[in-house]
Amino acid sequence: MAAHPRRAPRSPPLSSHLPAQVRGSSDPSHGPGLARFNALSPEVARAVLLQCCGSRRWAHRVAAHRPYPDVGALLAAADEASYDLAQADLTEALAVECSAELEHGAPYAAVLALEAAQAEYERTFGHAFVISLDEHPPEEQAAHLLAAIRRRMGHEVDEERSISADELRRVARTRLTDMTHWLTSADGVSAAEFRLFAPVG
């Protein structure tokens, strides 16, 4: 999950619109989802990957190294591409992240506190507050988000960009895994659905 200044948001992470039966499917490490990803045209593969990380250089590198034998290899390639991001690539990726939102039904006070903290963070650092929440159940996310923002507000700009880069890498891993689940859906993926991933730039 990530945060983003009040600009027109990009498409939500794949994890936010996966059908429930796809989100709960088994590990697709060697399944049809990865096979479909490997078979996509370079243009469509890059467009899908840009929903996982908004750096065009990252998307190009991950797409170019297909086919992947399993999801582990895909994630390893994504990590390597993330570690190699130049500052301009990181800026490009951070610029299209969307603001973190708490689960539906979160206390109103927590929502207000989070919005205020995010706005302060964005004014200070000029980019989204990016954080992976994979290890935290929904009931812990509000407290964890607020504590993390307040802690990271004390960082120098260069230190915070380094932390943001690592969090973006972790978020991209989650989105890639979700993407392989999404492509594993029983009915496959239609051409209309792929139009959701219009190439950027």
C-alpha positions as CSV (number, residue, x, y, z in Angstrom):
1,M,0.0,0.0,0.0
2,A,1.3,3.4,-0.8
3,A,0.5,7.1,-0.6
4,H,0.4,9.8,-3.2
5,P,-0.1,13.6,-3.3
6,R,-3.4,14.9,-4.5
7,R,-2.9,14.3,-8.2
8,A,-4.9,12.3,-10.6
9,P,-4.3,8.7,-9.3
10,R,-3.1,6.0,-11.5
11,S,-5.0,2.7,-11.7
12,P,-5.3,1.1,-8.3
13,P,-2.9,-1.7,-7.4
14,L,-4.0,-5.1,-8.9
15,S,-4.6,-6.4,-5.4
16,S,-7.4,-3.9,-5.0
17,H,-9.6,-5.1,-7.9
18,L,-8.9,-8.9,-8.0
19,P,-11.9,-11.1,-7.9
20,A,-12.3,-12.8,-4.5
21,Q,-11.9,-16.2,-6.0
22,V,-8.6,-15.2,-7.6
23,R,-7.2,-13.5,-4.5
24,G,-7.8,-16.8,-2.6
25,S,-6.5,-19.1,-5.3
26,S,-3.5,-21.4,-4.7
27,D,0.1,-20.4,-5.3
28,P,0.5,-19.9,-9.1
29,S,4.3,-20.4,-9.1
30,H,4.2,-22.7,-12.1
31,G,0.6,-22.1,-13.2
32,P,-1.3,-20.6,-16.1
33,G,-1.0,-17.1,-14.7
34,L,2.7,-17.0,-15.0
35,A,2.5,-18.7,-18.4
36,R,0.1,-16.0,-19.7
37,F,2.4,-13.3,-18.4
38,N,5.3,-14.9,-20.2
39,A,3.3,-15.0,-23.4
40,L,2.1,-11.3,-23.4
41,S,3.4,-9.0,-26.1
42,P,6.2,-6.8,-24.9
43,E,4.0,-3.7,-25.0
44,V,1.2,-5.3,-22.9
45,A,3.6,-6.9,-20.5
46,R,5.2,-3.5,-19.8
47,A,1.8,-1.9,-19.4
48,V,0.7,-4.5,-16.9
49,L,4.0,-4.2,-15.0
50,L,3.6,-0.4,-14.8
51,Q,0.6,-1.2,-12.5
52,C,3.1,-2.9,-10.2
53,C,5.8,-0.2,-10.3
54,G,5.5,3.1,-12.1
55,S,9.1,3.2,-13.4
56,R,9.2,2.6,-17.2
57,R,12.8,1.4,-16.9
58,W,11.8,-1.1,-14.3
59,A,8.9,-2.4,-16.3
60,H,11.0,-2.7,-19.5
61,R,13.7,-4.7,-17.6
62,V,11.3,-7.1,-16.0
63,A,9.4,-7.6,-19.3
64,A,12.6,-8.1,-21.2
65,H,13.8,-11.0,-19.1
66,R,10.8,-13.3,-19.8
67,P,10.1,-16.1,-19.8
68,Y,10.3,-16.8,-16.1
69,P,10.3,-20.5,-15.0
70,D,8.5,-19.7,-11.8
71,V,7.2,-16.8,-9.7
72,G,10.3,-16.8,-7.5
73,A,12.4,-16.0,-10.6
74,L,10.0,-13.2,-11.5
75,L,10.3,-11.7,-8.1
76,A,14.1,-12.0,-8.1
77,A,14.2,-10.2,-11.4
78,A,11.9,-7.5,-10.1
79,D,14.1,-7.0,-7.0
80,E,17.2,-6.7,-9.1
81,A,15.5,-4.1,-11.3
82,S,14.3,-2.2,-8.2
83,Y,17.8,-2.1,-6.7
84,D,19.1,-0.7,-10.0
85,L,16.7,2.2,-10.2
86,A,18.3,5.6,-10.8
87,Q,17.0,8.6,-8.9
88,A,15.0,9.7,-11.9
89,D,13.4,6.3,-12.1
90,L,12.5,6.4,-8.4
91,T,11.0,9.8,-8.8
92,E,8.9,8.6,-11.7
93,A,7.7,5.6,-9.8
94,L,6.8,7.6,-6.6
95,A,5.0,10.2,-8.6
96,V,2.2,7.7,-9.6
97,E,1.6,6.0,-6.3
98,C,-1.8,6.4,-4.7
99,S,-2.5,7.4,-1.1
100,A,-2.9,4.6,1.4
101,E,-6.4,4.0,2.6
102,L,-7.5,2.1,5.7
103,E,-9.9,-0.8,5.4
104,H,-13.6,0.1,5.1
105,G,-15.1,0.8,8.5
106,A,-11.9,2.1,10.1
107,P,-12.6,4.7,12.9
108,Y,-13.2,8.1,11.5
109,A,-10.6,9.6,13.9
110,A,-8.0,7.3,12.5
111,V,-8.9,8.2,8.9
112,L,-8.5,11.9,9.7
113,A,-5.3,11.4,11.6
114,L,-3.9,9.4,8.7
115,E,-4.9,12.0,6.1
116,A,-3.3,14.8,8.1
117,A,-0.1,12.8,8.6
118,Q,0.1,11.9,4.9
119,A,-0.4,15.6,3.9
120,E,2.4,16.7,6.2
121,Y,4.7,13.9,4.8
122,E,3.9,14.8,1.2
123,R,4.6,18.5,1.9
124,T,7.9,17.6,3.5
125,F,9.3,15.1,1.0
126,G,7.3,15.9,-2.1
127,H,6.3,12.3,-2.9
128,A,4.0,9.5,-1.8
129,F,4.3,7.8,1.5
130,V,5.0,4.2,0.4
131,I,4.8,1.3,2.8
132,S,4.2,-2.4,2.6
133,L,1.5,-3.6,5.0
134,D,1.7,-7.3,4.1
135,E,2.8,-8.3,7.6
136,H,0.0,-6.4,9.4
137,P,-3.6,-7.5,9.7
138,P,-6.3,-4.9,8.9
139,E,-6.9,-4.1,12.6
140,E,-3.3,-3.1,13.1
141,Q,-2.8,-1.1,9.9
142,A,-4.1,2.3,11.2
143,A,-1.7,2.3,14.2
144,H,1.2,1.0,12.1
145,L,0.7,3.6,9.3
146,L,0.5,6.5,11.7
147,A,3.6,5.3,13.7
148,A,5.6,4.7,10.5
149,I,4.8,8.1,9.1
150,R,5.6,9.9,12.3
151,R,8.9,8.0,12.6
152,R,9.9,8.6,9.0
153,M,9.1,12.3,9.2
154,G,12.3,12.6,11.2
155,H,14.5,11.4,8.4
156,E,16.7,13.4,6.1
157,V,15.5,13.5,2.5
158,D,18.1,11.1,1.1
159,E,17.6,8.6,3.9
160,E,13.8,8.7,3.4
161,R,14.1,8.3,-0.4
162,S,16.2,5.2,0.3
163,I,13.6,3.8,2.6
164,S,10.8,4.6,0.2
165,A,12.7,2.8,-2.6
166,D,12.9,-0.3,-0.5
167,E,9.2,-0.1,0.5
168,L,8.3,0.4,-3.2
169,R,10.3,-2.8,-4.0
170,R,8.3,-4.7,-1.5
171,V,5.0,-3.3,-2.7
172,A,5.9,-4.2,-6.3
173,R,6.6,-7.8,-5.2
174,T,3.1,-8.0,-3.7
175,R,1.5,-6.6,-6.8
176,L,3.4,-9.0,-9.1
177,T,2.2,-11.9,-7.0
178,D,-1.3,-10.5,-7.3
179,M,-0.9,-10.1,-11.0
180,T,0.0,-13.8,-11.5
181,H,-3.1,-14.7,-9.5
182,W,-5.2,-12.4,-11.6
183,L,-4.0,-13.9,-14.8
184,T,-4.8,-17.4,-13.3
185,S,-8.6,-16.6,-13.3
186,A,-10.7,-19.4,-14.7
187,D,-12.0,-17.3,-17.6
188,G,-8.6,-15.9,-18.6
189,V,-8.2,-12.2,-19.4
190,S,-10.1,-10.5,-22.1
191,A,-8.8,-7.9,-24.5
192,A,-11.1,-5.4,-22.8
193,E,-9.5,-6.2,-19.5
194,F,-6.1,-5.7,-20.9
195,R,-7.2,-2.2,-22.1
196,L,-7.1,-1.3,-18.4
197,F,-3.3,-1.3,-18.8
198,A,-2.9,1.3,-21.5
199,P,0.8,1.9,-22.0
200,V,2.2,4.9,-20.2
201,G,4.2,7.6,-22.0
